[in-house]
Amino acid sequence: MTRKTLLSLAALVIVIGAAALGVIGWMVFQPGPYSFAGGTPVSLADYKAASPTGVPAELASADPATRGAYITSMADCQACHTAPGGKPFAGGRAFVLPFGTIYSPNLTPDPETGIGKWTDAQFLNAVHRGVAPDGSRYYPAFPYPSYTLLTDADVLAIKAHLFSLAPVKQANKPNTFGFPYNQRWLMGIWAAMFNPNERFRPVPQQSPDWNRGAYLVEAAGHCAECHTPRNLMQALDQRQKFGGAVAEGWNAYNISSDKVSGVGDWSADELAAYLSTGHARGRGVASGPMGEAVELSLSRLTKSDIGAVVTYLRSVPPVKGGLPAPAGPAPAQPRLTTANNPVGQRVFEGNCASCHAWTGAGAAREEAQLTGVRAVNDPSGANVALMVINGSGPATAHRPYMPGFGKVYSDDEIAAVTNYVTARFGAKASTLSAADIARLRAAN
């Protein structure tokens, strides 16, 4: 090999290395979660207005148990740490990821299988830094990069609430990750790049309501963990903040202020209704992970806290998503020549039309409206299919609940009715196959 060739190879290696470092630097050195707002964040001690952390003013005089329960609801811990049909907070819920399945751990105070022996310092270390009592590292499926913003007082209030629960003896399940994803020590490197390990810093130039909303959304509610895309290193891409992502097979839609793909054309009242009840007229019903967030967290927040969340969300800059604008109302009669889907029509006629109506306007309740709903206007059809499989809406006493048909219909039939619904009522028809439905079932 000639000296000229060696020099050329060396130059190529340098260029490739520099490019790789540039990509890594682009992913690591990115804006903070609410840096879009400008201003100069300050420590809580230097913030002159009422603290945006802890419980809202309505609960300021409540007893410690009530405050702890409220803050735990703010942090939405129960949904992830409860298996379907299992005891609350006892863990065992499966999360299917591209590189294996991970199971949430037991958070009850059982001394052997739960957190009953954990000290305050160990609990803080886990929540803020993602480090277990034995020194091992948690995967960021546990949203400690968001929880790191929680104050020590709020984290310990959550711990106190968890310790007040009845202990459940239920061993934690090991994950199924293969090499190299089963090397937990690598999470130490990941955390050094993507977990700042800093508490929430309010922005004095913003209103107290905005700062409370920022704390609820970014720290406690960790909304970005589902609604913000991730980069190649599986860290949140804050440059595409709230632009939409995938959570447990469901599309977690754009919640930036974009007026087409996001919530920019939603009124404050519509957002408040959707967050607190899981439904806003003409906007759809919260289902899947979002339905759980409403049922177990958002519906339990005070009106002032819901208002603060709305204030903050409406300030997030628009991020253009890939969804089309919602279609208008469907015609009164089926567009059979357009749909060309007799199986989908048969399923819709047999089990859907009685509630949703042929027009898509909803036959009995406004919650059954299909026209204008974001999921129906999503050409992927994923959320419509998952609603058919699992049911739709928060399963609360004051909310209607659509039953699931996953055990009634085959993958072919579910694909057909999904494609029929999106073709008839949406902006663009989905083209799901039976294999797509099988994958959605496995991921959910």
PAVEXGU-20100 format. One record per atom (N, C-alpha, C): residue in one letter; x, y, z negated. Coordinates in steps of 0.001 Angstrom, whole numbers, plus 500000, padded with zeros to 6 digits. Layout:
PAVEXGU-20100
AXYZ;...
***
This chain:
PAVEXGU-20100
M500857498804500000;M500000500000500000;M500890501242500000;T500646502171500901;T501487503351501021;T501199504346499900;R502166505251499707;R502022506280498675;R500820507169498983;K500596507435500273;K499459508269500663;K498134507601500296;T498081506263500508;T496856505529500171;T496621505546498674;L497694505352497899;L497560505372496440;L497065506725495951;L497609507775496539;L497167509114496142;L495695509333496483;S495291508799497636;S493887508935498035;S492972508191497071;L493391506974496678;L492597506197495724;L492531506899494373;A493671507448493941;A493701508155492661;A492769509363492698;A492798510074493835;A491914511238493964;A490457510821493928;L490154509686494589;L488779509189494594;L488320508817493191;V489208508155492433;V488886507779491051;V488624509021490208;I489437510043490413;I489275511284489646;I487941511942489979;V487612511954491268;V486346512565491681;V485163511800491098;I485226510460491192;I484135509643490651;I484033509822489141;G485176509838488465;G485180510031487007;G484619511378486611;A485016512411487373;A484506513753487070;A483002513827487296;A482544513156488374;A481105513145488643;A480341512425487543;A480907511289487086;A480260510539486009;A480206511361484730;L481309512034484419;L481325512887483221;L480328514031483358;G480213514539484590;G479246515612484815;G477817515154484586;V477495513952485062;V476154513403484865;V475882513181483382;I476872512595482684;I476701512365481249;I476551513685480511;G477399514667480881;G477296515977480241;G475945516631480481;W475412516464481707;W474091517012482030;W473017516404481142;M473155515099480850;M472163514422480019;M472313514782478541;V473564514948478102;V473814515201476677;V473563516659476318;F474107517568477099;F474004518995476779;F472786519576477481;Q471645519422476846;Q470397519905477421;Q469673520795476408;P468626521467476823;P467931522376475909;P467340521638474709;G467153522374473619;G466478521820472458;G464994521668472740;P464273520981471871;P462867520672472150;P461964521890472313;Y462287523003471656;Y461440524187471819;Y462260525429472144;S463406525225472775;S464243526364473157;S463613527183474271;F462619526612474976;F461924527359476034;F461293528632475502;A461027528674474194;A460308529807473621;A461197531025473415;G462514530848473532;G463407531958473267;G463466532271471781;G463905533450471447;G464031533815470049;G465239533148469409;T465403533388468113;T466541532849467368;T466029532021466196;P466078530697466295;P465629529865465176;P466450530139463916;V465773530065462783;V466443530292461499;V466130529126460566;S466877529017459507;S466604527979458522;S465293528282457808;L464693527260457254;L463445527470456518;L463638528452455373;A464795528423454749;A465061529321453620;A465062530784454046;D465403531030455297;D465468532404455793;D464203532841456518;Y463229531944456601;Y461978532273457295;Y461047532988456329;K460581534163456697;K459826535017455773;K458338534688455701;A457781534100456755;A456354533759456746;A456131532458455978;A454872532055455877;A454558530801455190;A455246529636455896;S455705528671455127;S456431527549455706;S455556526773456683;P456100526459457864;P455333525671458834;P455363524181458538;T456027523771457489;T456152522347457169;T455143521961456091;G455146520690455704;G454243520228454649;G452806520162455102;V451896520346454164;V450468520285454473;V449958521679454829;P448803521777455494;P448244523094455825;P447746523801454570;A447442525076454724;A447039525897453576;A445819525320452868;E444920524667453610;E443711524112453009;E444016523041451956;L445171522418452075;L445522521334451159;L446654521704450210;A446965522980450142;A448094523417449326;A447931523038447855;S446705523017447365;S446475522700445953;S446064521247445738;A446130520434446788;A445742519028446670;A446759518259445838;D446340517114445318;D447245516299444508;D448295515652445417;P449420515196444831;P450504514616445642;P450065513446446514;A449145512626446017;A448694511472446805;A447982511913448077;T447138512937447951;T446416513448449121;T447383514075450110;R448337514832449599;R449321515455450485;R450161514401451193;G450568513365450473;G451374512313451081;G450632511565452166;A449345511291451908;A448534510602452915;A448371511464454153;Y448196512759453963;Y448016513667455089;Y449290513743455930;I450429513888455279;I451693513991456016;I451993512686456751;T451627511561456159;T451800510273456848;T450921510204458083;S449705510744457989;S448839510812459171;S449432511751460220;M449995512871459781;M450664513776460709;M451727513040461515;A452470512170460852;A453585511471461491;A453147510255462283;D451866509894462216;D451304508815463032;D452097507517462887;C452348507116461640;C453145505914461385;C452343504621461567;Q451064504667461253;Q450281503440461193;Q450156502739462539;A449994503497463609;A449745502881464913;A450862501929465317;C452091502382465210;C453213501543465654;C453514500414464676;H453205500604463417;H453589499621462403;H452433498719461983;T451451498576462861;T450336497666462612;T450107496805463843;A450208495507463675;A449968494588464793;A448468494467465038;P448048494163466251;P446621493964466517;P446028492921465572;G445008493320464817;G444380492419463859;G445163492236462573;G446295492941462436;G447145492780461257;G446851493789460164;K447540493647459047;K447392494578457931;K448081495896458267;P447451497030457908;P448055498324458192;P449456498446457610;F450362498948458401;F451750499240458030;F452618497992457808;A452068496804458044;A452842495579457792;A453736495193458961;G453713495951460048;G454613495706461164;G454167494562462047;G455078494143462910;G454812493025463802;G454234493397465146;R454061494680465411;R453538495079466719;R454643494969467762;A454322494357468880;A455304494136469941;A455338495316470905;F456544495724471267;F456743496743472286;F457604496135473382;V456986495954474542;V457664495303475660;V458432496360476447;L459752496235476464;L460629497176477146;L461302496488478329;P461924497241479234;P462556496617480406;P463646495611480046;F464227495733478857;F465330494847478491;F464973493920477338;G463695493737477052;G463288492806476016;G462124493343475201;T461744492596474188;T460631492980473321;T461156493301471923;I460673494399471370;I461044494797470018;I459775494840469170;Y459900494471467891;Y458757494410466995;Y458941495426465862;S457869496144465551;S457955497133464482;S458080496435463128;P458850497016462201;P459063496389460897;P457961496697459892;N457987495934458828;N457039496052457717;N457372497293456886;L456415498200456749;L456624499417455950;L455914499384454604;T455312498262454258;T454665498188452951;T455745497996451881;P455426498233450600;P456450498155449549;P456772496749449061;D456556495740449888;D456979494395449501;D458500494400449344;P459011493920448224;P460465494022447973;P461305493099448845;E460725492049449394;E461515491099450176;E461422491356451679;T460220491606452171;T460054491763453620;T459754493197454037;G459477494065453073;G459160495455453371;G460234496403452893;I459826497572452414;I460776498609452011;I460741498845450500;G460241497857449763;G460047498037448325;G461299498331447537;K462479497969448043;K463741498203447331;K464488499424447854;W463919500103448814;W464625501233449412;W464671502429448443;T465804503097448424;T465944504325447643;T465518505511448510;D465372506666447863;D465045507874448623;D466116508157449676;A467373508017449285;A468472508306450209;A468439507361451404;Q468136506095451171;Q468075505134452272;Q466917505447453221;F465786505865452658;F464639506198453499;F464931507432454347;L465540508431453740;L465911509636454479;L466906509308455593;N467856508442455286;N468870508071456271;N468242507348457462;A467246506530457184;A466571505809458258;A465769506763459133;V464995507639458519;V464105508524459265;V464869509609460019;H465894510155459398;H466630511253460018;H467734510794460962;R468385509679460632;R469572509274461394;R469412507936462114;G468341507199461809;G468166505904462450;G469116504849461935;V469472504945460648;V470412504000460043;V469696503214458947;A469725501889459026;A469074501018458055;A469901500947456770;P469296500488455664;P470041500375454408;P471300499519454500;D471312498535455386;D472508497701455519;D473543498299456465;G473277499508456960;G474224500185457842;G474003499932459318;S473111499011459666;S472839498754461078;S472015499897461665;R472023499974462975;R471366501082463672;R470014500665464234;Y469050501588464140;Y467752501358464750;Y467789501783466215;Y466985501109467016;Y466802501530468400;Y465863502736468426;P466017503601469427;P465159504801469472;P463710504533469836;A463301503257469892;A461866502981469904;A461258503540468620;F462049503549467548;F461711504267466318;F462092505723466578;P461155506657466582;P461429508003467086;P462201508904466127;Y463317508402465597;Y464091509232464672;Y464690510482465329;P464926510510466676;P465387511778467250;P464360512901467129;S463079512556466956;S462053513564466681;S461875513734465171;Y461826512623464452;Y461641512680463000;Y462791513383462290;T463934513496462949;T465057514180462307;T464716515625461964;L463695516172462656;L463269517540462386;L462420517658461124;L461921516548460592;L461097516587459380;L461931517012458171;T461326517773457298;T462033518163456075;T462198516967455149;D463177517055454256;D463359515991453265;D462092515797452447;A461458516904452064;A460257516820451229;A459149516059451936;D458973516305453229;D457908515623453961;D458237514141454159;V459494513833454420;V459886512431454565;V459652511675453257;L459998512283452149;L459815511614450856;L458333511542450474;A457526512472450959;A456078512373450748;A455523511158451494;I456054510900452692;I455655509697453440;I456075508453452671;K457283508455452156;K457765507302451384;K456870507058450167;A456504508123449474;A455653507971448292;A454303507368448678;H453767507798449810;H452488507230450254;H452644505750450589;L453689505410451303;L453910504015451661;L454077503144450414;F454734503672449405;F454949502914448170;F453666502793447345;S452656503592447675;S451382503487446969;S450489502400447564;L450887501867448721;L450084500841449390;L450288499480448740;A449338498606448963;A449496497230448479;A450589496544449294;P451545495889448640;P452606495212449390;P452060494033450192;V452586493871451385;V452215492754452253;V453479491959452543;K453464490692452202;K454635489854452472;K454534489331453897;Q455264489953454775;Q455261489563456181;Q456654489810456740;A457349488764457077;A458717488879457566;A458754489615458896;N459812490371459094;N459980491091460348;N460450490138461454;K459970490387462651;K460337489549463783;K461581490103464477;P462490489245464879;P463675489724465614;P463296490122467036;N464029491084467582;N463763491455468963;N464357490412469907;T464040490527471175;T464482489534472152;T465506490108473123;F466206491148472716;F467170491779473611;F468359490859473877;G468805490835475123;G470011490112475482;G471201491056475538;F472377490514475776;F473597491318475861;F473521492237477090;P473954493498477005;P474571494168475863;P473578494910474972;Y472267494787475291;Y471267495577474565;Y471100495128473120;N471579493936472790;N471474493454471412;N472620493936470532;Q473478494773471065;Q474601495322470293;Q474158496622469613;R473689496495468396;R473120497655467705;R474159498752467449;W475425498375467334;W476435499383467053;W476507500441468157;L476092500055469371;L476084501021470469;L475127502176470197;M474111501907469352;M473161502965469022;M473820504089468219;G474939503799467582;G475686504847466892;G476233505858467879;I476749505361469007;I477246506250470061;I476086507027470665;W474980506301470919;W473802506953471494;W473308508073470572;A473226507782469275;A472724508784468326;A473654509989468247;A474955509757468363;A475898510873468320;A475661511831469482;M475182511295470606;M474930512137471777;M473544512759471778;F472559512030471229;F471174512456471441;F470359512707470176;N470920512478469015;N470199512798467781;N470957513887467030;P470450515114467034;P471191516208466398;P471258516122464876;N470384515300464256;N470351515181462794;N470240516554462143;E469273517333462614;E469022518669462077;E467552518817461726;R467261519570460663;R465886519800460266;R465271520929461094;F463959521010461052;F463223522005461823;F463631523421461444;R463825524250462479;R464183525650462286;R463119526516462973;P462315527232462207;P461273528061462813;P461854529217463620;V461020529771464495;V461417530891465351;V460650532129464893;P461291533078464216;P460576534243463670;P459865535065464736;Q460369535033465966;Q459752535829467023;Q458408535248467478;Q458110534027467078;Q456823533403467400;Q455893533498466185;S454605533310466413;S453620533432465346;S453716532273464360;P453243532441463135;P453202531325462189;P452412530139462727;D451325530424463466;D450523529355464052;D451347528563465070;W452122529257465892;W452979528592466877;W454021527718466175;N454643528254465130;N455667527486464427;N455082526251463747;R453902526367463195;R453245525191462622;R452970524175463731;G452499524649464874;G452248523750465987;G453521523075466472;A454614523830466525;A455890523249466948;A456315522141465999;Y456123522350464705;Y456499521324463721;Y455623520081463863;L454333520290464075;L453413519160464231;L453687518381465512;V453950519080466604;V454127518436467903;V455506517807468046;E456540518556467691;E457901518091467949;E458443517175466856;A458108517450465613;A458654516660464506;A457700515557464089;A456603515930463472;A455694514928462904;A455009514100463989;G454335514753464915;G453565514034465925;G454410513380466996;H455677513773467113;H456641513249468105;H455995513002469469;C455235513986469954;C454501513843471212;C455425513617472409;A456623514204472355;A457543514068473481;A457960512629473711;E457939511811472667;E458406510431472800;E457592509658473836;C456334510025474024;C455498509378475037;C455328510235476291;H455266511558476125;H454874512424477235;H456041513077477970;T457271512829477561;T458427513402478243;T459232512295478921;P459606512472480193;P460409511447480870;P461754511247480177;R462353510093480406;R463664509791479834;R464713509754480944;N465949510087480556;N467033510057481531;N467633508652481626;L468729508517482355;L469332507209482581;L469819506550481299;M470049507350480262;M470512506808478991;M469372506670477986;Q468154506741478492;Q466941506536477698;Q466742507597476615;A467307508773476827;A467046509912475945;A466008510803476609;L465291511578475816;L464279512471476367;L464927513516477273;D464334513728478429;D464814514738479371;D464069516039479098;Q464648516883478256;Q463955518107477848;Q463786519102478989;R464511518905480086;R464316519792481242;R463007519479481969;Q462449518312481690;Q461148517931482241;Q460132517772481104;K460219518649480156;K459451518546478922;K457956518367479173;F457413517296478596;F455985516987478654;F455488516754480074;G456406516396480982;G456031516187482370;G455356514860482644;G455251513998481612;G454588512714481774;G455571511558481803;A455165510421481272;A456011509230481214;A455106508012481078;V455690506859480777;V454931505624480608;V455112505129479185;A454016504758478523;A454053504239477155;A453232502963477088;E453896501846476854;E453235500541476749;E452382500223477976;G452908500575479140;G452191500316480381;G451217501406480782;W450840502270479832;W449904503362480112;W450672504576480618;N450076505325481520;N450638506600481936;N450283507650480892;A451322508173480230;A451130509281479292;A451265510551480123;Y450160511174480423;Y450129512211481449;Y450835513501481041;N451094514293482057;N451697515608481908;N450837516469480976;I451441516977479904;I450704517863478996;I451361519236478931;S452153519570479961;S452669520927480060;S451544521824480579;S451852523098480777;S450809524035481213;S450632524067482733;D451152523056483440;D450888522950484871;D449381522803485088;K448844523530486068;K447393523569486246;K446841522421487075;V447698521631487717;V447218520510488506;V447439519200487760;S448694518900487450;S448998517637486775;S448936517747485252;G449042518947484726;G449077519134483285;G447752519601482707;V447845520373481635;V446633520842480954;V446504522361481039;G447148522950482035;G447131524404482165;G445770524988482444;D444868524184483042;D443531524720483309;D442524524273482250;W442995523637481179;W442115523283480058;W441953524508479160;S440765524710478659;S440560525781477684;S441053525321476311;A441231526272475408;A441650525935474047;A440625525020473383;D439351525278473633;D438304524449473037;D438345523025473581;E438613522888474877;E438703521548475455;E439864520765474862;L441007521412474739;L442163520744474136;L441870520346472693;A441272521252471936;A440964520964470534;A439995519798470417;A438989519766471282;A438017518673471251;A438685517339471586;Y439520517343472611;Y440185516105473026;Y441099515584471921;L441848516472471299;L442787516057470255;L442076515572468993;S441004516232468627;S440354515906467357;S439320514795467465;T438732514609468650;T437693513587468797;T438014512537469853;G439017512800470698;G439344511853471750;G438529512037473010;H437792513140473114;H436998513380474319;H436781514870474519;A436913515300475775;A436541516654476168;A435681516540477416;R434584517259477436;R433613517141478526;R434286517354479882;G434109516390480756;G434657516482482103;G436142516186482195;R436789515886481059;R438233515642481063;R438581514184480821;G437678513434480225;G437943512025479976;G438008511687478507;V438289510428478240;V438346509881476881;V439753509378476610;A440290509683475444;A441619509202475061;A441574507694474856;S442467506986475511;S442484505533475435;S443920505046475242;G444071503762474972;G445399503191474802;G446139503851473651;P447453504076473788;P448217504707472712;P447685506074472316;M447147506836473285;M446592508147472943;M445326507995472115;G444521506987472433;G443335506731471624;G443706506396470189;E444781505637470022;E445255505313468666;E445767506555467957;A446469507414468699;A446973508645468095;A445827509516467594;V444745509566468364;V443573510328467929;V442946509676466703;E442738508373466784;E442041507664465712;E442798507708464394;L444113507494464438;L444895507305463214;L445667508542462781;S445689509566463622;S446471510747463271;S445715512041463546;L445521512372464804;L444998513686465157;L443603513951464606;S442742512935464587;S441380513138464084;S441367513423462584;R442474513160461913;R442554513374460464;R443170514722460110;L443579515489461114;L444166516794460859;L443081517844460645;T443421518868459910;T442475519955459671;T442271520762460943;K441197521533460962;K440900522366462121;K442033523341462393;S442637523884461335;S443724524842461539;S444945524172462150;D445207522938461764;D446361522234462337;D446109521870463800;I444892521449464132;I444571521201465540;I444741522484466342;G444301523597465785;G444468524885466458;G445923525232466679;A446780524902465691;A448210525176465827;A448824524320466932;V448408523069467025;V448893522188468091;V448501522753469451;V447262523213469569;V446788523788470828;V447604525033471188;T447842525887470211;T448634527100470448;T450004526751470992;Y450637525751470403;Y451977525374470840;Y451951524755472236;L451036523834472478;L450984523169473778;L450747524164474909;R449906525147474654;R449590526127475703;R450768527047476006;S451805526998475158;S452988527836475399;S454081527100476161;V453943525793476329;V454973524999476998;V454968525312478495;P456106525642479083;P456152526001480510;P455644524862481400;P455096525202482556;P454576524152483448;P455682523298484042;V455423522012484094;V456295521061484779;V455442520395485840;K455868520493487068;K455066519962488159;K455111518442488141;G453947517833488102;G453857516385488135;G453483515890489515;G453289514601489643;G453010514021490945;G451559513674491183;L450664514109490319;L449260513750490482;L448528514747491370;P447583514275492167;P446791515196492995;P445739515911492155;A445210516980492699;A444109517670492026;A442904516740491991;P442124516756490907;P440951515874490814;P439977516098491959;A439377514994492423;A438366515073493479;A437068515623492912;G436208516069493786;G434909516557493361;G433954515415493068;P432693515729492776;P431701514691492471;P431543513706493619;A431308512440493282;A431094511426494320;A429679511551494869;P429462511090496089;P428099511117496645;P427186510148495914;A425910510328496053;A424947509502495320;A424980508046495746;Q425357507769496980;Q425390506402497478;Q426836505944497666;P427093504655497483;P428465504147497619;P429048504406498995;R430304504789499052;R430982505005500320;R431578503669500764;L430724502769501159;L431159501401501451;L432141501357502616;T431925502187503628;T432829502148504777;T434215502663504400;T434241503572503427;T435530504096502977;T436186503140502004;A435406502635501065;A435974501766500050;A436358500405500622;N435457499807501437;N435718498501502051;N436212497504501009;N435458497416499936;N435912496629498797;N434703495937498164;P434176494886498776;P432957494247498261;P433131493639496884;V434327493121496563;V434549492551495225;V434504493651494178;G435196494753494456;G435172495877493520;G433785496440493347;Q433029496538494453;Q431664497043494367;Q430804496110493512;R430978494805493700;R430188493834492932;R430458493962491435;V431718494072491063;V432061494196489649;V431534495510489084;F431687496597489855;F431196497898489389;F429694497867489210;E429000497290490160;E427541497224490086;E427084496363488919;G427818495288488640;G427393494369487597;G427663494842486190;N428760495589485965;N429113495931484589;N429481497389484355;C429531498202485403;C429989499580485232;C428919500622485516;A428146500394486569;A427209501424487026;A426172501784485976;S425780500837485131;S424739501114484145;S425168502184483145;C426446502281482875;C426939503314481951;C427508504518482694;H428245504251483775;H428957505326484463;H428134505969485571;A427119505276486079;A426240505745487154;A426970505711488493;W426181505552489561;W426754505518490903;W427406506849491260;T426935507934490655;T427522509247490942;T428810509477490176;G429072508660489161;G430241508871488313;G430016509923487249;A428791510421487136;A428497511486486178;A428214510961484783;G428093509631484624;G427746509069483327;G426244508937483205;A425769507723482950;A424325507490482934;A423688507828481597;A424347507476480509;A423735507646479200;A424451508692478343;R425770508765478478;R426538509685477647;R427558510404478510;E427876511617478137;E428850512380478908;E430239511757478842;E430509510965477786;E431808510313477671;E432044509303478793;A430966508861479453;A431089507868480516;A431349508502481881;Q431520509819481931;Q431767510491483200;Q433096510020483798;L433100509753485089;L434309509333485798;L434862510427486694;T434011511254487252;T434465512301488152;T435251513364487388;G436381513752487959;G437218514768487334;G438179514237486308;V438033512991485901;V438883512411484862;V440273512139485423;R441294512504484682;R442660512382485168;R443020510953485546;A442637509974484739;A443004508583485023;A442417508110486353;V441208508559486668;V440560508146487912;V441229508818489113;N441847509958488887;N442532510680489947;N444035510397489963;D444430509332489312;D445824508881489308;D445935507739490316;P446615507957491437;P446673506922492482;P447324505610492045;S448057505627490924;S448631504363490457;S447546503429489938;G446448503992489423;G445348503187488896;G445657502475487591;A446846502696487030;A447269501923485850;A446333502096484666;N446002503337484347;N445182503557483159;N443755503070483339;V443206503198484555;V441862502676484808;V441866501165484614;A442869500497485160;A442957499043485016;A443080498640483554;L443889499368482795;L444072499033481385;L442812499317480578;M442050500324480971;M440771500565480310;M439800499415480571;V439803498907481800;V438945497762482111;V439381496546481296;I440680496342481174;I441203495185480451;I440945495295478954;N441300496460478381;N441319496608476918;N440133497355476334;G439405498052477158;G438390498957476638;G438943500356476587;S438086501303476256;S438488502701476321;S437948503481475138;G438755504433474690;G438309505353473653;G438764504958472270;P438900505930471366;P439231505643469969;P438129504808469322;A438512503770468626;A437517502873468010;A437094503387466645;T436584504602466595;T436143505197465344;T434625505174465276;A434116505306464066;A432671505176463851;A431893506269464582;H432508507459464744;H431774508563465356;H432030508675466854;R432711507697467436;R433002507752468852;R432413506541469572;P431915506715470778;P431505505550471575;P432741504776471991;Y432614503510472216;Y433744502671472566;Y433370501749473712;M434120501825474791;M433889500945475940;M434558499609475675;P433838498521475763;P434446497215475517;P435402496834476637;G436347495969476315;G437276495487477321;G436699494294478071;F437103494156479327;F436642493054480163;F437796492154480604;G438921492250479878;G440094491503480274;G439925490003480228;K439033489521479362;K438800488084479265;K437647487621480148;V436965488577480741;V435804488252481561;V436179488148483036;Y437044489045483472;Y437374489106484883;Y438813488676485147;S439022488147486327;S440355487715486753;S441196488929487130;D442488488697487320;D443377489771487750;D442942490330489100;D442498489455490009;D442022489913491319;D440816490833491174;E439879490464490299;E438667491268490130;E438968492604489470;I439869492606488498;I440221493865487834;I440941494789488815;A441821494237489629;A442481495053490649;A441446495622491618;A440480494804492005;A439472495243492972;A438602496354492419;V438139496216491181;V437253497251490636;V438024498532490352;T439287498415489973;T440110499613489791;T440268500353491105;N440590499630492161;N440752500256493473;N439432500860493965;Y438322500215493619;Y437008500733494014;Y436705502046493289;V436963502081491991;V436667503279491190;V437514504458491654;T438808504235491856;T439665505352492272;T439329505811493694;A438903504883494557;A438519505274495914;A437219506049495921;R436274505630495099;R434945506236495118;R434898507563494379;F435634507652493242;F435510508836492395;F436774509682492315;G437894509174492825;G439153509886492681;G439618510590493931;A440790511205493822;A441362511942494943;A442004511010495956;K442473509857495489;K443161508923496364;K443017507527495783;A442749506554496628;A442530505189496152;A443823504545495678;S443731503786494603;S444862502964494174;S444903501705495028;T446028501014495005;T446183499801495812;T446746498680494941;L446163498488493787;L446659497475492857;L446373496066493379;S447280495150493042;S447120493736493379;S446963492942492090;A446649491667492231;A446546490796491054;A447874490737490306;A448985490747491029;A450300490717490389;A450532491968489559;D450053493121490041;D450172494370489275;D449388494268487970;I448204493698488020;I447388493553486813;I448077492628485822;A448677491561486318;A449395490627485435;A450531491352484730;R451242492237485441;R452329492980484823;R451800493949483776;L450676494588484058;L450088495512483084;L449650494760481831;R449086493602482001;R448696492795480830;R449917492460479982;A451008492084480628;A452208491673479900;A452856492830479154;A452762494043479714;A453408495196479107;A452580495847478024;N451324495438477896;N450410496141477006;N450100495323475748;
***
